[in-house]
Amino acid sequence: MTRENIVKWIAVVICIGGALATSFRFDPINIYLLNISAFLFLVWAVMIRDKGMITVNFGLLVCYVIGLFVK
């Protein structure tokens, strides 16, 4: 398994954990998990040089970071 695949699948698992935490209203752990997964997906997108994925995941990361400070 390549380094890119490892980063991607770790991000997938953490993202699903964040979605579950959101579904069960586990605040603020859901925001932390979604921040981590967006960051890992951003790292993965940079690794594979996909500009669309870089843009989407950078945008998500900004939104999730804002969510940490706005309550």
N, C-alpha and C positions, 0 to 999 in steps of 0.2 A: 504494500500500500504506500502510495506516495505521501510526501509531507503535506501537499495540498489537500489530498483526500482526508487525511487525519484532521487537519484544521477544520475542513468543511463539516465533517461528521460530528466533531465535538460541538461546533456551533449549532448544528441541527438539533442535537440532544438538549443543549442548554436552551435553545429557542422554544422547543416544545415544553420544557420545564417552565419557562416564563409564561407561556400561553396557559398552561395548567394553573399556575399560581394566579394569573389574572382571572381565570374562570372561577376559582375558589376564593377570590378576593383576598389573597395573601399579600397585603401591602406592607412594606415597600419591596419585599423580596422579588416580586414580579418585575419591578422596574430594574432592579439590579441584574437579574437574569437576562432580561431583554437587552440591557446595555452591554453586558458581556457578549451575548450572542451577536449583536450588531457589530461590535468591535471585531470579533473573530471573523465574521463574514466580510468585513471590510479588509482585514488582513488577507483573507483568502482571495478576495477580488483583486487586490494588489498583486498577490503572488501569481495569479493567472492572467493579469493585465487586461481585465474586462472593464472597460470604462463605464458601461451601463450599470454593472453591479457595484462598482466603486461609488458611483453617484447615488444609487438607491440606498446603499448601506451607510454612506456618510450622512445622508439626509435622515435616515432612521436613527442613527446614533445621536445626531443633534436633537431630534425630537425627544428621544429617551433621556438625554442628559437634562434637557429643559424640564422634563417630568420629575427629575430628582429634586429640583429646586422650587417647583410650583406645587403647592398643595392647597 
